[in-house]
Amino acid sequence: MGARKKISADKRKEALKTMYFAKLQNVPTSPRKMRLVADMIRGMEVNRALGVLKFSSKEASARVEKLLRSAIANWEQKNERKAENGELFVTKVFVDGGAMLKRMRPAPQGRGYRVRKRSNHVTLFVDSKNTNDNQN
């Protein structure tokens, strides 16, 4: 049974070598706020997405912009060439909940209110349009 898990982990690693992505972990904002920014750029061409993020008033957009630049650099590194204008698209973006810091806030009559300081993990995938057409 242990051998089967090992094989699937190896396949997963091989699959990740053909994908172009970047991860941002333990971002100290709530996942809900980050998903608003992620939804803005999902499916967009990367240069347009960078422009949208740059002029967005959301605090989380600066972090996602840096993550998108990292994903583009990862694509360029694996393909050993520069990305051309209009070639790369944001294929998938997902935001998962991270660790939660639990604190107590003093409340009336000796009680304590629970405060949950949420964090999140963002994973962003980029790929060229012609690769997406071959998959569909």
C-alpha positions in Angstrom: 0.0 0.0 0.0 2.9 2.3 0.7 4.3 1.7 -2.8 1.1 2.9 -4.4 1.2 6.2 -2.6 4.9 6.6 -3.6 4.0 6.2 -7.3 1.2 8.7 -7.2 3.4 11.2 -5.5 6.0 10.7 -8.2 3.3 11.2 -10.9 2.2 14.4 -9.2 5.8 15.7 -9.2 6.1 14.9 -12.9 2.8 16.7 -13.7 4.0 19.8 -11.8 7.1 20.0 -14.0 4.8 20.8 -17.0 2.7 23.4 -15.1 3.7 27.0 -14.5 2.6 28.3 -11.2 3.6 30.3 -8.1 2.4 29.9 -4.5 2.0 32.5 -1.8 1.5 31.0 1.7 0.5 32.4 5.1 -0.8 35.8 3.8 -2.2 37.6 6.9 -5.5 38.6 5.3 -8.8 36.7 5.3 -9.4 34.3 2.4 -12.6 36.1 1.5 -10.8 39.4 0.9 -8.2 37.6 -1.2 -10.8 35.8 -3.3 -12.3 39.1 -4.4 -8.9 40.0 -5.9 -8.3 36.5 -7.4 -11.7 36.6 -9.1 -10.8 39.9 -10.8 -7.9 38.4 -12.8 -9.0 34.7 -13.4 -8.8 33.9 -17.1 -7.2 37.2 -18.1 -4.2 37.8 -20.2 -1.2 38.5 -17.9 -0.3 42.0 -19.0 -3.9 43.1 -18.6 -4.1 41.3 -15.2 -1.0 43.2 -14.0 -2.6 46.5 -15.0 -5.8 45.6 -13.2 -3.9 44.7 -10.1 -1.7 47.7 -10.2 -4.6 50.1 -10.2 -6.8 48.2 -7.8 -7.5 49.8 -4.4 -7.5 46.5 -2.6 -4.6 45.8 -0.2 -4.4 42.2 -1.4 -3.9 43.2 -5.0 -0.3 44.2 -4.4 0.5 40.8 -3.1 -1.3 39.0 -6.0 0.6 41.3 -8.5 3.9 40.2 -7.0 2.8 36.6 -7.2 1.7 36.9 -10.8 5.1 38.4 -11.7 6.7 35.4 -10.0 4.5 32.9 -12.0 5.5 34.7 -15.2 9.1 34.4 -14.3 8.7 30.7 -13.6 7.1 30.2 -17.0 10.0 32.1 -18.6 12.6 30.0 -16.7 11.1 26.7 -17.6 10.6 27.6 -21.3 14.0 29.4 -21.5 12.6 32.4 -23.4 10.7 35.7 -22.7 6.9 35.7 -22.7 5.6 37.7 -25.6 2.8 40.2 -25.4 -0.6 38.5 -25.3 0.8 35.0 -25.0 0.3 34.1 -21.4 -3.0 33.8 -19.5 -4.0 33.3 -15.9 -5.5 29.8 -16.2 -6.3 29.0 -12.5 -6.2 31.0 -9.3 -7.3 29.5 -6.0 -7.3 30.8 -2.5 -7.3 28.4 0.4 -7.6 29.1 4.1 -4.4 29.0 6.1 -3.6 28.9 9.8 -5.9 30.8 12.1 -4.6 32.7 15.1 -7.1 32.5 17.9 -7.2 35.4 20.4 -9.5 36.5 23.1 -10.9 40.1 23.4 -12.2 41.3 26.7 -16.0 41.6 26.8 -18.5 42.9 29.3 -19.3 41.1 32.6 -16.1 39.1 32.6 -16.6 37.3 29.4 -14.2 37.1 26.4 -15.1 37.3 22.8 -13.1 35.0 20.4 -11.2 36.8 17.7 -10.1 34.7 14.7 -7.2 36.2 12.7 -7.4 34.4 9.5 -4.6 33.8 6.9 -4.7 32.3 3.4 -2.6 30.5 0.8 -2.8 31.6 -2.9 -1.8 29.4 -5.9 -1.7 31.0 -9.3 -1.3 29.1 -12.6 -0.3 30.7 -15.9 -0.1 29.1 -19.3 -0.1 30.0 -23.0 -3.3 30.0 -25.0 -2.2 27.3 -27.5 -1.5 24.8 -24.7 -5.0 25.4 -23.3 -6.5 24.6 -26.8 -4.6 21.3 -27.0 -6.0 20.2 -23.6 -9.7 21.0 -24.5 
